[in-house]
Amino acid sequence: MKQRLIIALVVVGAAAVGPIALAEEKFVKLTGTQIQARFPDMEMTDEVHWGDVYRRNGALITTEMGHKTLGKWRVQKDQLCLDRGKEMGSGCYEVWLSGKNVQLKNGESSVPLEGVLKKPINPE
């Protein structure tokens, strides 16, 4: 009887975890054309502390802990390039996407900048 209960619990546990594992998507590196198609009028954010709004005209509006700064963005050689002036985070990044999850990677850091890409709640 105990053996049947254990087997039943294992089967139920596997069934519960299976859909979660299947729901995970792999990150895919975007080309310059794909970046240009996905980023205008979108926001990359951690949904709590910061958000970058990518305007269609190349303006970059960053809000971080209530402080707003302006910069510029462009696509160059299959990378997203950010110009934040004297602010940290300027440079060019590979863009990796999995569903709405996005990672920005560059050669200067082994840790990507991670967030979600979505329509801005309060478009500027």
N, C-alpha and C positions, 0 to 999 in steps of 0.2 A: 504494500500500500504506500509506504514512504517513497519507494522507488518511482511509482507512478506519479506521485505528487511532485517529486523533484523533476521528472521528465516534463510534466505539464508546465511547471514554472519556467523551465529552460525554454520550452517552445513559445510560451507567451512572451517571455523576455526578448527572445530573438525576433518575434513578430513585431514587437513594439520598437525595437532599435532599427530593424530593417528599413522602414520608410524614411527614417531620419538619415541614414547613410546614403540612401538613394537620392534624397533631396539635395545633398551637397553637390554643388557644381564645381567644375574645375575652372581655375582662372585662365583666361585666354588673353594673350598680348594683342592689343589693338594696333592697327596701322594708322598712319596719319589721316587717311580718309575717314576711317571709323571714328577717330577722336573728334575730327571736325564735324561729323554728323551727330555725335552724342552729347557733346559738352555745351554748345550754345544754349543759353537760357536755362541752364541746369545748375544745381548746387551740389557740391561735394561737401559732406559734413560728417561729423561724428555724432550728430543729433543731440549733442549736449553742450559742448564747450566752444566749438568753432564751426564755421561754414565759409566756403568759397563759392560765390555766385559768378558764373562765367557768362558774361553778356555777349550777345551776338556781335557787337561792335568791337570786341577785343578787350573790353574793360573787365577787370577782376575786382570784385568787391568782397573783402574779407571781413568777417565779424568774428572776433575772438574775445570771449568773456565780456561782451558788451562794447568792446572797442572796435571801431570800424576803420579800415584802411583801404585805399584804392591802389590798384596796380594794373598790369596788363597781362594778357595771355595770348599765345599763338601756337600754332602747330608747325614744327620744323623737323624734318627727317624722321618721321614716325614717332616723334616725342611731343609731349605737352610741355611748353616752355612758359615759365612764370617769371614776371618781373615785378617784384614787390618793393623795388627801391632799396632802402637800407634795411628793410625787414628781412628776417631769416626766412628761408624757403624759396629764394629765387633760384632759378636754374631749370634744366630740362630733365624730364622724367619719362620713362617708359610707362605706359598705362596698361594695367591688367584688370580685366573685368570678369566677374562671375555673378550673373543676375544683376542685382542693383549694387552689389559690393564691388568696390574699386580699390586698387592698390597703385600708388605711384612709387616707382623705383628709380634710383639713380646709382651711379658708381661710387658716390661718396659715403653711402650708408648701407649696411647690410640689412637694416630694418626698413620695410616699406612704410610709407604714410598710408594709412587705411581709413576708409570711410564708406559712405553710401552715396550714390548718385541719384538725385531725385529732383522733381520740380520744386523750386523755392516756395516756402510757405508765404513769405512776404517779399515778393519780387520788387526790386528797387526801380 
